[in-house]
Amino acid sequence: MKALTFKRYSKSPEIGFTQVPRPTIKPDELLVEIHAAGLNPIDNMIPTGMFKPVLKFELPAVMGSDLAGIVIEVGSAVTKFKVGDAIFASLFDLGNGSITEFAAVPERVAAQKPDTLDFVQAASIPMVGLTSWQALKERANIKSGQKIFIPAGSGGIGTFAIQLAKYLGAKVATTTSTGNVDMVRKLGADEVIDYKKQEFEQVLSSYDLVLGTTRGDAIEKSVGILKPGGKIVSLIGPLDKAFANARRMNFFLTFVFGMMSRKIMRLAKKKNISYSFLFVRPDGAQLNEIGNLLKTERIKPVIDKVFPFEHAKQALEYLAQGRAKGKVVVKIK
Ligand SMILES: NC(=O)c1ccc[n+]([C@@H]2O[C@H](COP(=O)([O-])OP(=O)(O)OC[C@H]3O[C@@H](n4cnc5c(N)ncnc54)[C@H](OP(=O)(O)O)[C@@H]3O)[C@@H](O)[C@H]2O)c1
C-alpha cells in the first residue's frame, strides 16, 4: 500500500511516498481503510528526532496519527466494532501512522464516527479533541464560571479547546492575530487579545487555568496572570519529572526533564500555582464522548484546508508555517 513515510531521523528525513506492506491485525485490532488523515504539528517534529527518546517507530515510519475510515476486518477479540463501521481514532504514541491507505487500529483507541460528520471532519478531531479533553477536564477539572486562557485560539488546539471550555461553562480569553479576531469570537471566546497590538500579560489577571500552546516566553509570562491556586497545563513543554516518571523513563531522562522544568517550577511555587506538562494519549472511550458533543453540534470541527493524498507532503509543509486557521486534513479516499 502507498504511505507517506520518513526514512531517518534528521533535518532531511527523506519524507516521501513509499510502498509498505498492508498491516496484519492482532486479535484486539481493527483493519481500517483510511478515508482521511488529520495533521498535527508533531507530525513535522517527529522526523527531526526531537521525540526519539519518547516515541518509538520502525523506519521507514508512516507519518500522521489522526484518521477516519471504514473497518474492513476485525480481530478475533474485538467486541465493539464490526466490518463496515465508520470510525475515527488517534494512533499517536502507538508506533503507527495514518497518512496511508490502511492501518491496524487497536479497538481501545477507536470510536464510532459521528454520523453528522464526513470523514474529513472526523479525521480533524482526534488529537485536538483528546488533548483539550485531557487538559481541561481530566487534568484541570475546570468548573463552570472559571477563567481560562487558551492562547493561539485560531489553531487546531485553540479552535477545539475554546469550544470545549465554553461548553464546560468557563470564561475564555485567547490570543490571535488581527485577521483571526472575528473567527475566535465566533467560536465563543469572551476576551480576544490581538497579539500584534497587545501583550496578554498586561490585559489578563486572576485566571484559574492557562493552556500552554505557544512557544517563546509565553509560559513564564502566564504565571503572572494566574490567581493563587491556579494551574498551567502546558502542551509544549518544558517536559517535567512527572512526565518522565509516568512513562517510566530512566534516571538520566528523568533528571534531564527535571532540569528542563526547574525554572518554571520555581516560578510557579513562588506564586502558589501548579505547572504540569501534558502529553496526549489515545483513548477510544473519551473520543466517543467527544463524538457525542460533535453529534449534537455543541462543538463543530474547524477545517482550514484539505489536501489530496498526492499532496500530503505539501499539506505538512503548509501546517509547518504555523498559520493554520483550524485543522489541515489529507483526503485519502
Ligand atoms: N503535548 C501534546 O500532547 C500536544 C498535543 C497537541 C498539540 N500540541 C502542541 O500544541 C501546539 C499548538 O498546536 P496546534 O495544533 O494548535 O498548532 P497549529 O494549528 O499549527 O497552530 C497554528 C495557529 O497558531 C497561531 N499562533 C502562532 N503563533 C502565535 C502567537 N504567538 N500567539 C497567538 N497565536 C499564535 C496562529 O495564528 P496567527 O496566524 O493568528 O498567528 C495559527 O492559527 C503545538 O506546539 C503542538 O505541537 C501538543
The ligand as an ORCA input file, in Angstrom:
! r2SCAN-3c Opt
* xyz 0 1
  N       1.512     17.847     24.322
  C       0.592     17.352     23.494
  O       0.093     16.234     23.689
  C       0.136     18.172     22.319
  C      -0.998     17.798     21.600
  C      -1.416     18.601     20.540
  C      -0.695     19.753     20.217
  N       0.418     20.070     20.937
  C       1.197     21.305     20.629
  O       0.362     22.419     20.842
  C       0.770     23.473     19.970
  C      -0.451     24.027     19.237
  O      -0.949     23.026     18.356
  P      -1.967     23.395     17.190
  O      -2.426     22.118     16.592
  O      -2.968     24.351     17.683
  O      -0.977     24.161     16.168
  P      -1.354     24.967     14.851
  O      -2.725     24.606     14.410
  O      -0.238     24.793     13.886
  O      -1.354     26.486     15.339
  C      -1.422     27.476     14.359
  C      -2.058     28.700     14.963
  O      -1.198     29.245     15.957
  C      -1.416     30.654     15.973
  N      -0.254     31.316     16.546
  C       1.036     31.160     16.179
  N       1.835     31.938     16.976
  C       1.005     32.583     17.847
  C       1.210     33.501     18.911
  N       2.434     33.914     19.241
  N       0.147     33.929     19.614
  C      -1.101     33.513     19.300
  N      -1.375     32.649     18.275
  C      -0.318     32.174     17.575
  C      -1.634     31.019     14.527
  O      -2.479     32.159     14.484
  P      -1.986     33.506     13.763
  O      -1.802     33.155     12.315
  O      -3.093     34.445     14.062
  O      -0.689     33.865     14.448
  C      -2.327     29.769     13.933
  O      -3.722     29.942     13.819
  C       1.825     22.886     19.031
  O       3.102     23.239     19.505
  C       1.619     21.385     19.179
  O       2.783     20.630     18.896
  C       0.860     19.297     21.959
*
